[in-house]
Amino acid sequence: MRSKVMERSSLLLLFCGLLFLSRGFAQGPNIVNLTIRTQNSVQYRDDLGDPARVGTQPGVIPWRTTANFYPLVGIADIAEINSKPARGMIVLRGLGFSVTRNAQPGQATADSPGRIAVWDVHIDILDDQGRPVGSIAVNGIGGGPQAPGLPPGFGTHSVTGGSGAFLGAKGQMMGTGPSRLASMAEDPANRQINGGTSTMWVIQLIPLLRPEIVTMSGTPAIFHDDFAPVSAARPARAGELLIANVTGLGAVRGQPTLGDLFPMSPIVEVASPVEVKVNGREAEVVNKSGWPGTSDRYRVDFRIPQGIAPGMAAVQLTAAWIPGQAVDIPVR
């Protein structure tokens, strides 16, 4: 009797597994990799014991090693994301410590050697013109080995959320390259003058939203400039300006409340950097705006690059460095 019950249970589990797989539940999260490169990275560590001396020295003041449990603040300038120019900063706040399995007096004992700090990290991302795009919040432990699944680096950090283009994001992060270590006596107003190191942060992001080109009856909602759909009967041409109806571009500029209907006038611009590729080649993006009268549809005008071979061409949208699924359109 027990054998038959176990057999039925196994068959039920197998059926449920096949059902989940057929519906896509077993595929796991769709992860986006963000590689953020920074410059002028400096970590200010407290070795003073006197708050009145904080930030009073204009020159480079090296950190004098303290035994354990010291406050720290790190600041770095964002230079690029996924090899594209960007701006902003990464700031971290934490508590440094020394931990080892065989602790000496003044050290901390634990089974996690190499860990050197616990901290909160806030990544404030601007576009290449210095306009806000969004932020990513992270917390974790610095130093030691990276979390499983991440490339070689240091630290184990969890993405706990985001704002703007990264609203609701989750994931994990690691860093490479140490910051310059400075005493908190050094004036942080001179950080970019005094200089720091170049560092890299790799984020495996699970976004809440992705940019997607709308499909209607299985056909991508991409139009000629007279709003006639691109089709086999009327394919796109190299150099032609096309209009795409898309979703998942997030907040727009000049409209503070997410979810409000986009106005007819003035046209509101999408806050995130938007890119379009056609057969892997970058296309000129002429417009990225909220579609008037909707709250979740957007208009992206892009130009088909010259030299695209006739036939079916793959069009892929990227917003805030997050790629969407490619769709195919006919080109002649």
Helices and strands as residue ranges (DSSP letters): H 2-22, G 25-27, E 32-45, G 51-53, E 70-81, E 84-85, E 87-96, E 99-100, E 108-109, E 115-126, E 132-143, E 154-164, E 170-176, E 180-183, G 188-190, H 191-194, E 197-206, E 212-213, E 215-216, E 219-220, E 222-223, E 241-247, E 274-278, E 281-290, E 298-303, E 311-319, E 322-323, E 327-331
